Amino acid sequence: NIQFEKLQGGVCVNKVPLDFNEDSPELPLDKETRQLICVGNVSERTMKVQFSLKTDEEKFSIRFNPEVCTLRKGCACEFEVFISPVCTCKIDSSVMIISKSLKQGKEAMNKIELVGTTVYSIRLDPGELVEENKLGEGSFGIVIKGKFRGNEVAIKKMKQANTTPEALNEFDKEVKMLDKFRCDFIVHFYGAVFIKSKMCMVTEFARYGSLQDLIRKNKDIIVLMKMRLKLMLDAARGIAYLHKNGILHRDIKPDNILVISLEDKMIANGKLTDFGSSRNINMLMTNMTFTKGIGSPKYMAPEVLNKEKYKHAADVYSFSITMYECLGWCEAFGKEKFPLLLEYCRLCCKWGNGWNGQQQYLKMCLMLLKVHGYM
């Protein structure tokens, strides 16, 4: 026996609210979950009945089968309601049952609550992000400090102009790569928002910003040599993890090393970030150099500048320049000695000729020390 609850306009239903967790504790993402609801006609006249979503929903899609039904007096129809969440969320929404008398044309509307909880995933609900203050801005968009489920986070928001198919593909690649990383020396990734108008990535917040920020901007903070070495050791461990898993970062520089803490006895004081340029080493074995628009010239290895094929050693070169700047707390190839970046690039390529393996990067470090008067 089906128990019905009477609503306005001569309509009755067998369940309120419509709970999609009735048969499953967690709803899957990007997959339809079905729920059934019976709608009956307790009026004296034939009516047309249909469901309608009250407002536009970004967090899930929904459909009804049948879309419309004509009910005679005393009859009922079983509707299938299919919901497909696109992000991790708690569904607390509603649909409208619209009933219309065919003879009188009188229309009635009744609200039916929808509830449900999805599985946890890296596809985040934008409603769970609390934005606080702007940290920085770049060509990709802006970085905002915020909170996610009680955690301090950095929210990297994409500019609307960057939502081209190519940009969306790169966004998806970076998210998939970050989701695979399980390393103390790589920035923790909470997830991303894939809703087109609100696309962003959410990572842990670095209290001191990047290593570049510490060297260039925060002059009041004194970082002892012991801590500088620890930051470089942490970065090296992060790079080693990537290389062990067949990943090239391709943009190692002080900007992409986050300083999480300056306290002693921490597992990780520095962590690698920004994997938008990273690629699997297997992709580099297909005669592709991947040099277009990748990395910062000052930190590029000679083979990259020469648009030759490169492997793990290119990251090691970039790390050597970064290490020089961190340990010396200075800028490599400063404007006073290298006013033209192109001049540096030519010199760098010249030095690179004939060098083999990672020994060239040690020589490069020694050359840098001589250029800056440390030897």
C-alpha angles and dihedrals in degrees: 000000000000116000115214130202116214118233134183122294098031095297128130132185134196098224139030125208107028102232114195091189090064092104100018129041092214131028118227120235123246090009129099121249116196129219127176129220129178118216119195136191113229095166127100095247139061113263140186116233131194140157125239132184109241096218139003110281123209098180099059144008122229137191137179133217117231097024093202132014133187112218126195121209112295095010131118137198130209111226124199114219116197120193126186117187117208097195142024105279150129107252112223106159140114145227130208126237105212115198124183129187108232093209102042098026090225113154130205131186128205126185120227118194120230119206135174146130124228132213116272114260142149089265098097131204108241088214089069093058118093113197118210118166139346116259102181148324136231142162090283094055136269136318117222130188111231148136134265119187091336095313124117107240144174113235114205106199123195120228114244089238088062096061094099117134089257093050092047090051091052090047090053092048093052092048092050091048094049091049091059096052118102105173135122090221097057120075112266113253118212097180144268141267112236098183101120099231092046105036114159144137123234122210136160116287118250109215094206097038118223129340086250090058091052094049098043108026114021098066092157092065113083113207113195122220091251090060093043089056090048091052090052092046090052091049090048090052090051091051091047090053091052093047092047087056093047096255127134115203094201095191108062110161139126090271089063098050111084119208106221098172141355094204122116123248095030118143090227127014095166130037135187118245142172108059097176090114097042121118139180112260090231089067090057091058092069097079092267120133099191092205101134110116093338124139133345116293096231091058097039120115117238092251090055093049089048089051091239126143113278141185140184093321090071089065090048090054092051089048091052091056089046091049091051091053094045098047092042092040086221143098120274113226094010121199093253092065100023106032092163118058091201089058089055092049092053092048091047092052091048091053090047095060113106096006117130131205124334095324088085090066093054088051089049091054090050090049090051091052090053093048091054095045098251093123 
